[in-house]
Amino acid sequence: MRRAALHVFVGLLLYVGLVPASVADADRPIVAAASDLQYALDAVAERFTADTGREVRLNYGSSGNFRRQIAQGAPFELYLSADESYVEALYRDGHLVDEGVVYAIGRVVVLIGEGGDASLLDGSLDALGRRLGEGDLARFAIANPEHAPYGVAAREALQDAGLWGAIQPHLIHAENVSQAARYALSGETDGGIVALSLARAGPIADRSQFDRIPEAMHAPLRQRMALVEGAGETATAFYEYLQQDPARSILHDYGFVLPDGV
C-alpha cells in the first residue's frame, strides 16, 4: 500500500510540474518474464518506449522461480508467466492486483544446431525414439520441469511418445527454456525441446533448425500476466500495451498463438 501511495503522490506532483525529470525517469519498473519471451518481449519493450517514452527493465527466468520470488516480496511490478496457474496462485495469496489475463499460448519444438543431424527434426519424436533404440543419442536438453513450464511441456511430449523413461540418462535439465535452447545449440548435445518463440528469433534461427511438436502431445501452454500489488504507472501502462495490437502483432510474429476471446 505504501508503494502504491507513493506512485500516486509522484503522479500528482508530475501533473502540476513539481517533480524534476530525474524523479520521473526513476519509474522504470522491473518486469519478471518467462524466458521464452526473451526476444519477443525485448521487441515489444522497444516499441513501447518508442510509442510512449516510458521504459521497463526486463528480467527473464523460469516462471516457477519468479512465482517464489514474488511471494517472498521481490520488487517486481509485472509478472508474465508461461504457466497461468502460477499467476492464479499468487493472486489467491494476495500478491497480485487481480487474476490478470492470458496474453499468449506457447508452442514447443524439437531444435537442433546448425550442422546437427537433421533426421531428428521430427516433431512426433519418432526419430528421437529410433535414435534412443539404436543407442545413438548422447545428450538432449529440456528446461527443468520442476519449475519451468516449457520443461513440463517437454516432459509431457516425451511421455506421450513413450520415451520419458528411456531418455532419462541422456537429459540435460536447464534452469529455464532459454538456457535449454543454448544447450541444444552448444554442440555438446544432439538437440533439445524448446519454445517456438526462441527458435524463431534471429540469433537462434540463424544457426538452427526446428520442427513443431503437435499440440496434442502436451497440455496447452496458457501464458498469463498480472500486475503485482503496488505496481506503478509505467508497469500498468506496459501491461495495457501488451494487450494492444502493436504488442500482439510482435508476439504473433514470434510464433505465439493469440488468445482471442479468452
Summary of the structure (lengths in Angstrom):
residues: 262
radius of gyration: 19.9
end to end distance: 30.0
largest distance: 72.9
contacts: 914
relative contact order: 0.21
helix: 47%
strand: 20%
